[in-house]
Amino acid sequence: MTTADTRPLLESTVTAEFDERSWDMVGSLALSKQLVSGEVLIELARRRDDIVVLTADLGRPTRVIDFGRAFPERYYNFGISERNMVGAAAGMASAGMLPYVSGYACFLALLAADQIRLDVCYTKLPVRFLSTHSGLTMGFYGSSHHATEDIGAIRSFANLTILAPIDAVALRQALVATVDHPGPIYFRLGRGRETPVYDAPIPEYRIGGSHRLRDGTDATVFATGICVDFALQAARLLEAEGIALRVVDAYSLKPLDADAVRGACLETRHVFTAEEHNVIGGLGSAVAEVMAEVGTATRLTRIGMQDAFSILGPPTHLYKNYGLDGEGIAKTIRTALA
């Protein structure tokens, strides 16, 4: 008979040991340190009485429950009813409110896509989607809860902006900077346990921007979500081999920072994209579109899910299996540049 490991889980990290032991959905909620949505929205709501928050029975794991405690009259739990929730958010926005809709990416972008498209995007209403647990972060829950197609599913929706803050600092900045944006925004977020990348706000943050985290002249990798940290790990591994890798946080997925892509084509000899998403329709496709229009001879390699559904397991194991972790990204880049 085996006994459960009762040692406390103390840190928010992506180490394999932590990952394997952190699947108590209730006991491990306090570990989602990078999901500061509720905290930031409380601060904004104290200055603006038009902000409301909607959730589909996921206030705790998406970390907006604190907003509900602070402003119970401005917090709406729709139960497991994402389509109705998005429709209601559209109605609230048309009445002058600023709704923040919180839920898992698999349910918001994939289950409620029709309502996002017609109720919100068609009418260009200022609805904010806080789409958490994107990519492979739901691990053992399988393909029904993985969201490796969400960017591709909604990127073609007219009027919709897609941003991907990668940690608490970036998320706070994104929420504050976009509060007055007149149209809908989809914030693609993780599970909240990602390794922090930023210790200070991004300079000149803007919709349609990106941020160069590391410079290099051999190749450029545009990364999003948790793959930003993995790309930085890969850059450190490759530096020891004499390969100088530029790492760009493509935090604005739509519109994409086309100037950064053009610059990478001119200044480095190979462009890579790294994403916790299908290579079809996601960041890789967006970068490919810009490169095709530029007419560059620079090569592109897309690192991500190769048009496949994921197997089950802790996310760290999945990242390694699909070559999305630091070593996997470094291996792909090393091979392509050889």
N, C-alpha and C positions, 0 to 999 in steps of 0.2 A: 504494500500500500504506500502510495506517495502522498506527501503532505504539500499543501500549497506554500509557495514562497511568500512569506509575510513581510519581507523587508520593505520599507517604505519607498515609493517612487518619488524621488525628490526633485527631479529636473525635467524641464521640457527639452527633449533632444531627439535625435533620430538614430541613436545607437540601437543595435539589434536587441540587446538585453531589455532595454526599456520598452522597445516596440512590442516584444513578445509578451511582456507582463502588463501592458497598459490597456487591456481590452475590457475592463470593467467600465461600462459606459457611465455609471453613476460615480463610482469612487474615484475615477481619474479625471473628472471634469475640471478640477482646479489646475490640471496640468496644461490646459489649452491656453497658455499664456499669451500667444500671439493674436488671439481673437479678441480684440479690444473694442469691437463694434458697440456693444452696449454701453461701455464706459464713455466712449466718445460721443455717442448719440445723447446720452444724459447731459453732457456739457453743452452740446448744441441746442438741445431742447430747452435748456434754461434761458437761452437767449431768443429762441423762436418758438412760438406757440403753435406753429403749423405742422411740426414734425410729429408723425405717428409711426408706430412700429407694428408690423403684422408678422405672425409666425404660424406655421402649420404643426403645432404641437412639438416644436423643436427649440423652444426658447432656451433650454438649459445647454444642450450641446453646441448651439450656435452662439451662445453667450449673450443673448439679448434679454434674458430673464431679468437682469439687473435693471434694465430700462422699465420693465413692467412693474417692478417693485417701487421705482422712483416715480413713475407716472402711470399708475394703473388705469386711469381714464383715457390714456392715449396708447394703450397696448391691447392688441386684438389677437386672440388665439383662435384660429379657424379650425383646429383639429387637423386630421389628415385629409386636407381638402385644398391642395395647392392651386388647382384651377380656379376655384371659387375665390381663394385668397387674392390671386392676381387680378381677377375681375373686380373685386371689391377695392383693391388698391387703385385701379384705374378710376373707379367712381370717386374715391376720396380725392385723388389728384385733380379731377375735373371740377371738384367743389372747392379747390384752393388749398388742400392739404399737401404735405410733402411726405409721402409714404416710403418707409424703408421696409422691404419685404425680405424676411430672413428664412432661409431653408437650405437643405442640401442641394448641391448642384445637380445631382441626378434627377431630383424631382422638379426643381424649378425650371432648368433649361430644357429638359427632355420631356417631362410629363406635362408641363404647362406652357410649352412652346407656342401653341396656337393663341393662348390668351396674351402672352407677351407680345406676339407679333401684331395681333389685331386690336386688342384692347388698349395696349400701351404704346407700341412703336408707331402704329398707323396714325394715331392721334398725337404723337410726339409729347406724351405726358411725362412730367418729371417724377417718375417712379424709380426708386433705387432698389436693386436686387442684391442682397448680401448672400451670395451663393457660396456656402462653405462646403468643406469636405470634398473638394474637387479632386479630379485625377484618381489615383489609386489609394487615397488615404483611408478609405473604409475597409481595406484589406480583406479580412475574413468574410465580410458581408457579400462579397462577390459582385458579379456584373450588374445585378439589379441596383446596387448602391455605388458602384464605380461611375465616375463621370469622365470618360476619356473621349467623349464626342461633343461635349457641350459647346466649346468654342465654334466648332464646325457647324453645329446645328443652328446657332443664332447669329453668327458673324455676318450673314447676308441680310439680316433684318435691317431695313432702312431706319435711320434716325437713332440707332442704338450704339452707345459707346461701351466698350469693354475694357476694363482696367483690372490688373492683377497685382495688387500689393502683396509683397512676399513676407512681411513680418509686421510686428506691432507698430513700429515707427512709420513704415510705409503706409499701413492701413489708416492710421490716425491722420497722416498728411493727406491721403487721398480723400477721406471723408470730409475733412475740413475744407480742402481746396475746391471741392466740387459741389458744395452745398447749394450754390446758386445756379448751377448748370441747368439750362431750361429743358433739356430732354432726358430720356431714360438712360440709366447707367447700370450695367451688369458688373458687379465686383466679383471677380473669381478668386476665392479664398481657399486656404487649406484647412487642415483640421485644428490648427492653432498650436501645433507642437513642433513647428519648423525651427531650425536653428536660426537665430537672428542674424541678419546680414548688415543692417544699418544701425549705427549708434547716433546718427544725427539725420535730420530731414534731408531729402533729396534736393540739391540745388536746382532752382528754376523748374520745379515740378509743373507739368502741364499735360492736359489731354493731348495726345499725339506725340508725346515725348518718350525718351528713354534715358537711361543713365549708364555711362561707362564706368564700371567698377574696377577694371584693370585694363591697362593698355598693352598692346602687342602688335607686332608687324607680320607675323607668320600666318595667322589665321584669326578669324573672329567667330565667337559663338554668341548668338542671341538666345537668351534663355528666359523662361518664365516660371513663376511659382517656385517650388522647392528645387527645381533644376538650376536655379541661379546659384544657390549654395554649392550644388554638385559641380557646376561649371567652374566655380572658383577653386574647388578641390582639384579638379582636373588640371586647371592652369598651374597650380603649385606642383603637381606631379610632373607635368610636361616641362616646366621651367628647369627642373633638374636635368632634363635631357636636351636642353638648349633650344626648346621650342617656346616662342613668345606668343602667348594666346591673349587676344583681346576678349574681355568678357563684358557683355552688355545686358543689363536688366531691361528687357522689353516690357516694361510695366503697362504701357498702353498698347493693347492688342488691336484695338480698333478705335480711332485711326492709328495705324502703325507709324513709327518714326521713319519715314521713307528716306530722309536725309542721312540718318545713321546707317541705313542699309547701303545707300549709294557710297558713302564714305568708306565703309568696310570693303566694298568691291574695288575701290580705287587704291586703298592703302594696305590691304592684306590679300593673300593669294588664294584663300579658301574661306568660304562662309559655312558655318554650321548653325543649326538650330537645335535646341534641347528643350523638350517639353514633356510633361506628364499627361500626354494626350495622343490621340491618333495622329500620325503624320499627315493624314488627309484632312484638310479643312482647318487645321490649327495654325499655330505660329509659323511652322515650316511652310505651309501653303501661302500664308500672307507675305512672308519674306520672298518666296519664289515668285509671287506676282510682281513685286517691285523689281526684282532682278530681271524678270522677263521684259518688263517695260523699259528698263534701262538698256537692255541689250548687251549686258556684260558677258565677258568670257570667263569670269570668275566662277569656279565650281561651287555647288551647294550640296551639302549632305544634311539630311533631316534625321535627327535622333529623337525617337519617341516610340509609341506603340505602332508597330508595323501592320496596321489594318487588321487588328486582332482583338478579341476579348481577352481579358486577363484571367490568369489562374488565381486561386485563393492563397492567402497567406498574409503574414505581417507586411506592411508596406515596405520596410527595409529590405525584406527578402525579394519582394516584387521589383523594386528598383534595381537590385543587383541582377535579377534574372533577365530583365529586359535591357540591361546595359545603360540604365539611366543614372546610376550613382557616379561618384567621382571617378572611380577606376574604369567604369564602363564607358563614360564619355571620353576619358583620356585614351582608352584603347581605340575607339572609333576614330578619333582625331589623329592619333599616331599612325594608324593604318592608312588613312586617307592621304596623309602628307608624305608617306614613304615613297 
